[in-house]
Amino acid sequence: MHDLLPLARFGGLLATDLRDVTSDPSALDSSGFWAVTADFEGGLVCARFGDVRPDPVPAPVPGAWRGPRADRWTSSLDREAYVAGVRRIREHIAAGEVYQANLCRVMSAPLPQPAAADVDALTALLARGNPAPYAGTIRLPAHGVEIATASPELYLRRAGRHIESGPIKGTGRTAADLLPKDHAENVMIVDLVRNDLGRVCATGTVTVPELCAVEEHPGLVHLVSTVSGELADGAGWPRLLAATFPPGSVTGAPKVLRPADHPGPGDRPPRPLLRRHRLGRRRPRHRRARRRHPHLLDRPRGPRRPPASASAPAPGSPGAPTPTANGRKPNSRPPGCSG
């Protein structure tokens, strides 16, 4: 596979002539065409190419891609480990540490002819049956990166200071299959992306040009929204990636990450799979009210009422309440009435 030349293919463009490879996101603020990959642990591989030209995805060549046999696929978590992971997540939810989590596993299989495998041929094969708008290839064999993608979702686009994201939430065979729950989840994700972009955009520039638009794809439809903004002064690619990665739309939860204590796939370190929102204790209401209204602290207090055990006037003596026919104090409310 190392005999194949490095390339990147996206958006009808083909990039070749590899110039630089780095893991430093600040390099992205320089000129040139960059192809960037990010793994689940946050590691970056940024590749700059010198030759970029229009070139649509070619038609698939019969036999150019030979994938794994269906019976050779294995999972990084067997049934016992998966069930144990679910139980641990439920324990975290019961303890108030998370309210939503993704338990991930890696599916893998050996290629029948690894030396002849070309992920760009796989991209061509995928594009025939699934012409996704963000399909593409990144082929860097010497750096351990060979990716063929057929994604319908725009993670992040930048043109100058303008940035844009297109989160998807809600899928059906037709638009009639989309439920109110799909719209609610899409709005939730839009709020999350707005929050992410708001960390790096100029105040007041984050907008939602399109909310819950129905986008048709072969065999299904998606609900897609668009969130955009203008980068603040001094905000470049490092801050932008730090604010938006990992994508919150995986779970829709605030992206405070905690390494999970369940087994990681293979010999890899545990992934930060649990996205959590820590639930803080609420202070007593009267303390909040006094902070909000400091004049309450200066209000003179009257004498405290004596405890119930203190000597009270005997019934019928001066100062004792006069009972009524039903045995209640005058002007008292019947049981069950609120003040």
Residue pairs with C-beta under 8 A, 6 or more apart in sequence:
1 114
1 115
1 117
1 118
1 141
1 146
2 141
2 142
4 118
4 139
4 141
5 16
5 18
5 139
6 16
6 18
6 47
6 49
6 139
6 140
6 141
6 142
7 14
7 15
7 16
7 49
7 120
7 137
7 139
8 14
8 15
8 33
8 35
8 47
8 49
8 136
8 137
8 138
8 139
9 15
9 55
9 57
9 120
9 123
9 136
9 137
10 35
10 134
10 135
10 136
10 137
11 134
11 136
12 54
12 55
12 56
13 33
13 52
13 53
13 54
13 55
14 52
14 53
14 54
14 55
15 33
15 35
15 49
15 51
15 52
16 49
16 50
16 51
17 49
17 50
17 51
18 47
18 48
18 49
18 50
18 140
19 32
19 48
19 49
19 50
20 27
20 46
20 47
20 48
21 45
21 46
21 47
21 48
21 140
21 143
22 46
23 43
23 44
23 45
23 46
24 44
24 46
25 44
25 46
25 237
25 238
25 241
26 236
26 237
26 238
27 34
27 46
27 48
28 34
28 36
28 46
28 236
28 237
28 238
29 236
29 237
29 238
30 48
32 48
32 49
32 50
33 48
33 49
33 52
34 46
34 47
34 48
34 49
35 46
35 47
35 49
35 138
36 44
36 45
36 46
36 47
37 44
37 45
37 138
37 145
37 147
38 44
38 241
38 245
38 246
40 104
40 246
40 271
40 272
41 269
41 271
41 272
42 245
42 246
44 241
45 140
45 143
45 145
47 138
47 140
47 143
47 145
57 123
57 124
57 127
57 135
58 124
59 124
59 128
60 121
60 124
60 125
60 127
60 128
61 121
61 124
64 118
64 121
64 124
64 125
65 117
65 118
65 121
65 122
65 124
65 125
66 111
66 112
66 113
66 116
66 117
67 111
67 122
68 109
68 110
68 111
68 112
69 109
69 112
72 109
72 110
73 107
73 108
73 109
74 107
74 108
74 109
75 105
75 106
75 107
76 105
76 106
76 107
76 108
76 263
76 264
76 265
76 266
77 85
77 103
77 105
77 263
77 265
81 262
81 263
82 103
82 105
84 262
85 103
85 260
85 262
85 263
86 103
88 260
88 261
88 262
89 98
89 101
89 103
89 274
92 98
92 101
92 274
92 276
93 99
93 101
96 278
96 279
97 258
97 274
97 276
97 278
97 279
98 253
98 258
98 274
98 275
98 276
98 277
99 253
99 276
99 277
100 251
100 252
100 253
100 275
101 251
101 253
101 273
101 274
101 275
101 276
102 250
102 251
102 273
102 275
103 262
103 273
104 271
104 273
105 265
106 265
106 266
111 117
118 139
119 137
119 139
119 146
119 147
119 148
120 137
120 139
120 148
122 148
123 135
123 136
123 137
123 148
123 149
123 150
126 132
126 135
126 148
126 150
127 135
127 150
129 218
130 150
130 217
130 218
131 218
132 149
132 150
132 151
132 152
132 217
133 152
133 154
134 149
134 151
134 152
134 153
134 154
134 155
135 149
135 150
135 151
136 148
136 149
137 147
137 148
137 149
138 145
138 146
138 147
139 145
139 146
139 147
140 146
152 168
152 215
152 217
152 222
153 166
153 167
153 168
153 224
153 249
154 164
154 165
154 166
155 165
155 244
155 247
156 163
156 164
156 165
156 240
156 244
157 163
157 164
157 165
157 166
158 164
158 231
158 237
158 240
161 230
161 231
162 228
162 229
162 230
162 231
163 197
163 200
163 201
163 228
163 229
163 230
163 231
163 240
164 226
164 227
164 228
165 193
165 196
165 197
165 226
165 227
165 228
165 244
166 224
166 225
166 226
166 227
167 186
167 189
167 190
167 192
167 193
167 224
167 225
167 227
167 249
168 186
168 215
168 222
168 223
168 224
168 249
169 182
169 185
169 186
169 188
169 189
169 223
169 249
169 252
170 178
170 179
170 182
170 183
170 185
170 186
170 212
170 222
170 223
171 182
171 220
171 221
171 222
171 223
172 178
172 182
172 220
172 221
173 219
173 220
173 221
174 221
175 214
175 221
177 221
178 214
178 221
178 223
182 223
183 212
183 223
185 252
186 211
186 212
186 223
186 225
187 211
187 212
188 252
189 225
189 248
189 249
189 252
190 208
190 211
190 225
190 227
192 248
192 249
192 252
192 254
192 255
193 227
193 244
193 248
193 249
194 206
194 208
194 227
196 243
196 244
196 248
196 255
197 206
197 227
197 228
197 229
197 243
197 244
198 206
198 229
199 239
199 243
200 229
200 231
200 232
200 235
200 239
200 240
200 243
201 229
201 230
201 231
201 232
201 235
202 229
202 230
202 231
202 232
202 233
203 232
205 229
205 230
206 227
206 228
206 229
207 227
207 228
207 229
208 225
208 226
208 227
208 228
209 226
209 228
210 224
210 225
210 226
211 225
211 226
212 223
212 224
212 225
213 223
213 224
213 225
213 226
214 221
214 222
214 223
214 224
215 221
215 222
215 223
215 224
231 240
246 255
246 257
246 272
248 254
248 255
248 275
250 275
251 275
253 275
253 276
253 277
254 275
254 276
254 277
255 275
256 275
256 276
256 277
256 278
257 272
257 274
257 275
257 276
258 272
258 274
258 276
259 270
259 271
259 272
259 274
260 270
260 271
260 272
260 273
260 274
261 270
262 270
262 273
263 270
264 270
264 271
265 271
289 296
290 296
290 297
306 312
312 320
313 319
313 320
314 320
315 323
321 329
321 330
322 330
323 329
324 330
328 334
333 339
